[in-house]
């Protein structure tokens, strides 16, 4: 499962709501004899393709020639500027010869845009609570206990995972590489409910050399942070407060986008 909490759905869910709103208005006009649904569809598809393509061009070093990664919109990668500009250009061209459709199409487009803006603002009210790193005792793989909150004073990324979870296994190399590339951020791999032997066996089999691997035998951190699915990745700022939560598998591009936000100075 790949998903976000309310603070992260803006890349996908809110634009979808805007598109649905525009589509409903187009259907309403269609019943009254003004049919521009095909034109609206072309505008939406063109804008989404342009927004995605522009984002990929901005991050060619991350995508390389990996076609599957380019097609994985789960990383939330779209360029709003490119999408809106393309929508305007396509809309202007398609209605140039059919001025009768210009006004209702404008109404539908503006309505969708307003829903988009309102939805984006609304998600801010449902952003993850500014919870602190939980005061929970976890265990090193040698069995020694340690307080999670004392692990670092830097921004921290805590990945809640399990060896039996396929998305957890797939994203582990992405997190490993990020740990190497971002020494200014502390990455903590917190296994949920498995033995140290099972964890070490998995790491050996996968050839994963990770720092900061711990076990949370009772899943207490997941309960404290309201994490109900794996993998869940928690992003804490330098003050030890929850900044962002990702539910589901992370891609390299998606992770780097979130790390850039984590580094951004707080207003």
N, C-alpha and C positions, 0 to 999 in steps of 0.2 A: 504494500500500500504506500502511495506517495502522496503526501498532503501537507497542509500548513495549519497553524492555528489562525485565529482571526486577524492577527497583525500581518500575516503573510499571504492571505488569499487574494490581496489586491491585484496581483499580476494576472490572475486568471478569472476568479469568480466574479469580481466586480465588473470587468469588461464584458463578461458573458451576460450579466444582468442588463448592462446597457444595450447590448446587441439584441437581447430578447425584447426589451422595451421598444426598440426601433422596429423590430419585426412585427410586434403586435399592432403598432400604429399603422404599419404598411398594410396589414391584413384588414384593419378597420377601413382604410381608404379604398382597399380593393372591393369591399362589399358595396361601396358607393360609386363604383365604376371607374376609379382611378387606380390603375395597376402599375406600381413601380417596384414590386417585390424583387423582380429579377435584377433590376438596376441596383437596388440596395444590397442584394446578395453579392454582386460583383464588387461593390465598394468595400464591403466587410472582408471578403476573401482577399482582395488585393491589399487592403490595409494590414491585415494580419500577416500575410506573407512578407510584405515589405518590412514590417516591424521585427519579425523574426530574423529575416535576412540581414537587416542592419545590425541587429544585436550580435549575430554570428560574426559579421565582419569586424565588429569592435573587439571580439575575443577570439580571433583566429589562432592565437597562440595556445588557447585552451582546447579548441575543437580539433585543430589539425585537419585530417582527412577522415575523421570518424563520423560517417554519415548517420549512424544510429544516435550518436550524441546530439547531432544537429537537429534530429527529428524529435528528440525528447524534450517536449515543452515543459516537462515537470520541473526543469531548473528555473522556471519563471522568467526566462530571458526574452524580453520584447523591448523594442525601442519605441516609446510612446510618441516621440517627435516624428520619427519616420512614418509611423502608422497614421497619425493624424494628417500629416502632409500628403501622404499618398491618397488617403480618403478624400481630401479636398480636391486634389488634381483629378482623380477618377470621377468624382461626382460632377465636377465642372464640365468635364469632357462629355460624359454620358448624357447630361441634361442640356447640352448646348443646342442640340437639334430638337429637343422636346421640352420647350419652356413650360408646358402645362404641368409637367411632373416636378418642376423645380421647387415650387412652394411646398407641396406635401412632403417631398423628399427632405427638404430643409427642416420641416417640423419633426419628422421622424429622427433625423440625424441629431438635431439639437436635444431632443428628448432623451435619446440614448446617452448623449454626452453628459447631460445633467444628472441622470441616474448614475453614471460612472463617477462623476465628481462627488455626488452625495454619498455614494457607497464607499468611496475611498475615505472620506471624512468620517463616516460612521464606523469604519473598521478601527479607527484610532481609539474609539471608546471601548472596544473589546480587545485591545491589545493585552498580551499577557501581563498579569499583575507583577509589580516590581518586587518579586519575591527574592529574598537573599539566598545565597548558597546554603542549603539546609545543613543544620548542625547535626550531621549523621555520621556515625562511625562506620567506615568501610574497612576492607581488609586488603593488604598487599597479598601477592600470590604466595609469599612465604608464611602467611598466616598472621603477621603482625598487624594490629589495628592502627588506623589513622583517621583523624577527623577530616572529612572532605573539605570543610571550610578553611583549613589551615594549609592546603596544598600549594596555594599560590596567591600572590597579590597582583598578578597580571590579569588581563582579560582571559577568560577560561571557557573552553568548549568541552562540555561533558556529554559523551556519547553513551546512551543506555542501549545495551545490545545483548544478544545471546547467540550461542554457537548454532542453535537449531533454526535460527531466523535467516532465510535466504536473502532478504534485502540487506540485513546487517552484514552478511558475509560479502555481498557484492560491493558495498560502499567502504569496507574496511581499507582497501588499498588507497582509496581517495583520501581518507582521513590520515592514513600513514604518511602519504606524500605531503599533505598539508602540514603535518607536524614537523616535517623536515624543513619545509619552505618558510614557515612562520614561527621562528623562535621567540618572537615577542608575544605570542599567544600560547597559553598552556592548554594542551589537549589531554583529556582524561578519558580513558576507556573503562567504563564501569559496567562490568558484566552483571546480569540480573539472575541471581538464584542458582548458579552452577558452581561446581567445586573447582578448586584451584587446579586439580589434575586435569579436568576436562578442558579448562581454559588453556593451560599450557600445551596440552596435546593438540588442540585446534591451532594455536599459533605456530607450533612446529610444523604441522602438516601443511599449513598455508604459506609457510616461509615468511611470516610477518614479524618484523622486528619493531616492536612498539615500546615507547616509554609510557609510564603512568598507567599501567594496567592494574585495575583493582576489581575486587569482587564485592557485590552487595547481596549477601546470601538471602536476605529476607525481602529484597525489593523495596526497602524503606524509602530510598531516594525517589523512585518512581511514584510512590504513593504521595510523598510530600509535594512533588512537583506536578501532580495530576497528569502523569504520563500513563496512558492506558494501552499503548501499542508500541511495538518495537520495529525498527529502531526509532528512538526519539533523541534528538540532539538539542542540548540546552546551551544557549550562548549567554554568558555572564560578562558584564562589563568590568572595568578595573576596580569598581567599588564593590564587586561581588553581588550585584543585583541582576536579576534576570532581564535580559534585553530582547531575547528572541527565542522562539521554540520551533523546531522543525520536526514534524511527525512524518516519517517515511524516509526513503532512500535519498541520499544526497549525491548529486553529480559534482564533478570538479568545478564546473562553471557556477552551479548553484551555491556551492560552498564558498567559493571565492567572492561571490557577490555579497554573501552574508557576512563574511569576514571584513569586507570593505566597510559595510555599514557598522559593524562592531567597533571598528577603529575610528569612525567618524566622531569628532568631538560632540559631546552632548550639549544641547542648547538649554 
